[in-house]
Amino acid sequence: MKKKVSKILAMLLTIMLIVQTATTFVMAKEITSNATVYIKNATTGSYLYASGSSVNAGGFQEKNPYYIWSITKKTDGTFWIQNMGTNSYLCLEHASGKALLETTIYEVWMSSKWYIEGNADSSTIDNMWKSTRSSGTGGYLYTNSGNSDVFYGTTAQRWIFEDYSSTSNIPEDGVKGKLTNKVAADAIVVPAPNSDVSSIGATMPYVRYDSEYAVLGGGARLATSTNWDLTNIASQASNQSYVVLPSSGSYAEWRVNSSGNGVVMRFTLPDTPNGMGQNGSLDVYVNGSKVKTVNLTSYYMWQYLNGGASDTPGGGTACFAFDEAHFRLDRSLVPGDTIRIQSSGAYGLTYGVDFLEIEETGGPIPQPAGSYSVVDFGAVPDDGIDDYAAITACVAAANANGKDVYFPAGTYHINQIWRLTASNMMITGAGMWYTNIQFTNSAQQSGGISGNGDGNTKNIEFCNLYINSNLRSRYGENAIYKGFMDVFDGKSLFHDLWVEHFECGFWIADYNGVLDYSDGIKIANCRIRNNLADGVNFCQGTSNATVYNCSIRNNGDDGLAMWNNNFMSAKDLSNNIFCYNTIDLNWRAGGIAIYGGNNHKIYNNYIRDCFMSSGIHLNTTFPGYKFNNTQSIQFANNTIIRSGCSYDTWRSEYGAVDLTGSVKNVTFDNTYIYDAQHDGIRLGDSVNNVVFNNLYIYGTGVDGNTPSYSSLPHLGAAIMSFGGNPSVTINGMHLRKIAYLDVYYLNQANVVRNNVTNEGNVAYTIPAYRAVGSLQTDHGNHGQVPTIIPTATPTATPIPTASPSVTPTPTATPSPTVTPTPSVPYGNPDMIVTDITWSPANPTNGNQVTFSAVIKNIGTGVAPLGSINGVQFQVNGTSVSWSDNDKTQIQPGQSITVTAVSGPSGSATWAAKTGTYTITAWVNDVNRYPESNTNNNMLTKPLTVTEGAVQPTVTPTPTPTGQPYGNPDMVVTDITWSPASPVSGNKITFSAVIKNQGTGVAPVGAINGLQFQVNGTCVSWSDNNTTQIMPGQSVTVTANSGPAGSPTYTATAGTFNVMAWVNDINRYPESNTDNNTLTKTMTVR
């Protein structure tokens, strides 16, 4: 009742404020430059709005983003007209008499460009492609009274552009936003390198309490790993140990010597056979009294690596074994209090706890002056309902009025990518412990924050938010679901953000429109954790960019990376900085990875406890400029602890510092390596002109293993070379406890060693994380510094053990085990159509056309055995044929192609007549089996039948040549095999779905060749398909031959990696040849 009264009072107060300050008029304007507007028909009074992919006209709805349009002026004097609710563009591409919306457009498209001509009173809107001035049939937008459709033709109706900024109707304080006449990134000054070892790492406001210093009781035990066994998940824990809580009453308890009410708990929980995880809970006790139950899930956890990544058990080494939960206590702990994590036996599960981190959360940050609140635009926190429309409306109003955007405390839900168009704006929450942006969609390309680029997203400050998602799969490295992605230019700033459970935390690069860059971007004081791939990747020319004072933890690829890919002819990377960061518990690749560029500086970073990962690695594995333009890259004052490995999922070893390929012109000053799992530094290939000044290697080979992937078996050496002729100079090297008897394993490498001091087995101390503190940013939360008793540390002395029965048992086996995948996945299928094709590919009048469709199961289960995967094909809404003979039990994530076999007249074909048609493919059209979602079973695609001349089946962007502009870009989107569930001895035929995601097509007659490999060996290929695949089109090809003359592969029992490689011998040029392969796991019984 109190909550209801509070809500009513808040609503009344908001209404009073609106009544006092509302603007009640709408100002029309002449469109001469960029603008945010409502678009009103001067004749009918109706307003344009978006409805799905359609454009309609109807009554006015204020602050509804589907009625708001962003106008962008192009260099040729035309305009793009973008809807703020859908982020799609007004366009006539594929249109048939009515205006529509396209999500993706290209600069060369005339169909998405508009002439807007008139004055402040009214204007006409004329499409560049269809305009009579371009010899078209008429491109003026118009509506008819009583009809919501929007047409185009020669009727030149007038439209009124109403300035959105004059209709804000929200409380107005008369103050401009924080970034008016300021540059966001200038607010944070990045310090220079500091050789004082106490300054290495990030300054963070929490104190860690590790598992080995807890009192254990009730049957709890300490699980450890001393050899980094890949099957022992303690290898992935902090200090390679965690507490197992096997049953009700088992607990771990710490006595704290710091204050704080915010707790982060790193935990583990078993996976499920279908890889979807399960829920659990643990109880929290303070000073012996229960204060909270914390709900947990393993939904985000568990990736299985065998070269590639699988989401289900059995797909390789079980990684991402730990996740984190954070919660606030009702009151702050004080030094001397005890905090206990105890199992109640919930769900009958075995739990594990790695550590706690405790900090003061401070109070929520109030709404700053000069900002609009998303709540005033209709966002409602904590209601579970999508808030995207309200958020985009608020951003549009703030952008028009020079305001900032504020998210009050609570959780806000977004079900799609947040495509941000804004400039000179701060977007802030009430603090990372108070405001949560929750992306709710688990599908690929369905979440994260995208900077629209092309000058539309610049000088942005994002801060004081926790940002989470519902993603749990990399989708074969094609999730396109980053916390922040694409372009934020104008020296944008990201600080005091907590970003987790995305594909990557930040992936800064441009892949669309006019190539531009996020130069000068700064990422500071952030927590970037528990993501499936990179923490941060500066790519595609991003330069003068910085990551400073961040916690980068438990990410499934490089923690921090610079990759100078040259896709779209992007410039090389230069002048980037990674400094004063803490990178720990990385599970694959490298803590810090540099793949090339020039004049980068990497200093004062603390890297610890990597799993199957080097601490720092430089190589030339990936395409791009690599080190071709490198004159200098400088590392200084970096500490690396328990990193490198003897075995990763490829069975390769890594050094704590790993340099391979054509790396050159790199200097390392004051490098500290402690307890390297295998080799201290690994060198190979043509590494050249690398200099180490003051190199400390204290401990190598601590895992005790003798791998032989790239060398003869040996214990960890100080310096190891596996071949080639690397050239390295070391000036001042200090060694202790080197496991390899001869110290160096150089294999004839050219390593000059000056002033070496080898102290033998002299003991040493592993340096701790950097001392607790807080980086005070201008607009951050300044109440997060904990009180600490200066004479003690949380790892100094454990609380006395309660009884002899809780003595730690280092040899204990961790409880979360890999459970075999069942033969039938749990849940229901969810069938969609991903593509429609027809034969002949370019039909003419009188042809008999046969339709096919690619159907995919995006659900979690399968249809009952023997069920028909029916697909109906319609032309302009009328059924013309169907497929009703396929009974494949399609697994989750699997695609197959079906072809029409019959129809209403008994024929499987449709007699083509000249014209343009809409083709619909409808999977499971008569509901032969239950699905989790039946609202996504149809796909439509335009088809043009010509009188006799050969024309593309997908209408390309009009150009003088009639062909799409640019080159194709071929990718493999799925691999299937027949039989679908092979047993040993079967003859297997492979098929693949290939797609052109480029902007052009291959030459007529070019072969769409595709090679199939099993575990890296070519077994078959397809070389008979000559379809000219249009941009966005997919086709399915099937093996028709192989090395032995047979298109089949003879199966043997086991698990195999199947790779499909399109355009494998480069029969035609592509815009990108680095994405031509896809790998899937196949199990043969």
Sequence and secondary structure as in RCSB ss.txt:
>XXXX:A:sequence
MKKKVSKILAMLLTIMLIVQTATTFVMAKEITSNATVYIKNATTGSYLYASGSSVNAGGFQEKNPYYIWSITKKT
DGTFWIQNMGTNSYLCLEHASGKALLETTIYEVWMSSKWYIEGNADSSTIDNMWKSTRSSGTGGYLYTNSGNSDV
FYGTTAQRWIFEDYSSTSNIPEDGVKGKLTNKVAADAIVVPAPNSDVSSIGATMPYVRYDSEYAVLGGGARLATS
TNWDLTNIASQASNQSYVVLPSSGSYAEWRVNSSGNGVVMRFTLPDTPNGMGQNGSLDVYVNGSKVKTVNLTSYY
MWQYLNGGASDTPGGGTACFAFDEAHFRLDRSLVPGDTIRIQSSGAYGLTYGVDFLEIEETGGPIPQPAGSYSVV
DFGAVPDDGIDDYAAITACVAAANANGKDVYFPAGTYHINQIWRLTASNMMITGAGMWYTNIQFTNSAQQSGGIS
GNGDGNTKNIEFCNLYINSNLRSRYGENAIYKGFMDVFDGKSLFHDLWVEHFECGFWIADYNGVLDYSDGIKIAN
CRIRNNLADGVNFCQGTSNATVYNCSIRNNGDDGLAMWNNNFMSAKDLSNNIFCYNTIDLNWRAGGIAIYGGNNH
KIYNNYIRDCFMSSGIHLNTTFPGYKFNNTQSIQFANNTIIRSGCSYDTWRSEYGAVDLTGSVKNVTFDNTYIYD
AQHDGIRLGDSVNNVVFNNLYIYGTGVDGNTPSYSSLPHLGAAIMSFGGNPSVTINGMHLRKIAYLDVYYLNQAN
VVRNNVTNEGNVAYTIPAYRAVGSLQTDHGNHGQVPTIIPTATPTATPIPTASPSVTPTPTATPSPTVTPTPSVP
YGNPDMIVTDITWSPANPTNGNQVTFSAVIKNIGTGVAPLGSINGVQFQVNGTSVSWSDNDKTQIQPGQSITVTA
VSGPSGSATWAAKTGTYTITAWVNDVNRYPESNTNNNMLTKPLTVTEGAVQPTVTPTPTPTGQPYGNPDMVVTDI
TWSPASPVSGNKITFSAVIKNQGTGVAPVGAINGLQFQVNGTCVSWSDNNTTQIMPGQSVTVTANSGPAGSPTYT
ATAGTFNVMAWVNDINRYPESNTDNNTLTKTMTVR
>XXXX:A:secstr
 HHHHHHHHHHHHHHHHHHHH      B   SS EEEEEEETTT  EEEEETTEEEEES  TT GGG EEEEE T
TS EEEEETTT  EEE TT SSB EEESS  TT STT EEEEE SS EEEEETTT GGGT S  EEEE TT  BE
EEES    EEEEEGGGG  S   S   TTTT  GGGGS        GGG S   S EEEEGGGSEEETT EEEE 
SS  TT GGGGSGGGEEEEE STT EEEEE SB EEEEEEEEE    TTS   EEEEEEEETTEEEEEEEEE SS
  EEESSSEESSTTSSEEE   EEEEEEEEEEE TT EEEEE   GGG  EEEEEEEEE         TTEEEGG
GGT  TTS SB HHHHHHHHHHHHHHT EEEE SEEEEE S EEE EEEEEEEES TTTEEEEE   STT  SEE
EE TTSEEEEEEEEEEEE      TTTT    SEEEE BTT EEEEEEEESSS SEEE   SSS    TT EEES
 EEES SS SEEEETT  S EEES EEES SS SEEEE   GGG    BS EEES EEE  EEEEEEEE S BS 
EEES EEE  EEEEEEEE   SSSSTTTT S EEEEEEEEES BBS  TTS  B SEEE SS EEEEEEEEEEES
 SS SEEEEET EEEEEEEEEEE   TT     SSSSS    SEEEEEE  EEEEEEEEEE  SSTTSEE TT E
EEEEEEEE TT       S        TTS       B TT  TTSS    S GGG   TB   S       SS 
SS   EEEEEEEEESSS BTT EEEEEEEEEE SSS   TT    EEEEETTEEEEEE        TT EEEEE 
 B TTS SEEE  SEEEEEEEEETTT  S  S  TT EEEEEEEEBSSS   SS     TTSS SS   EEEEEE
EEESSS  TT EEEEEEEEEE SSS   TT    EEEEETTEEEEEE        TT EEEEE  B TTS SEEE
  SEEEEEEEEETTT SS  S  TT EEEEEEEE 
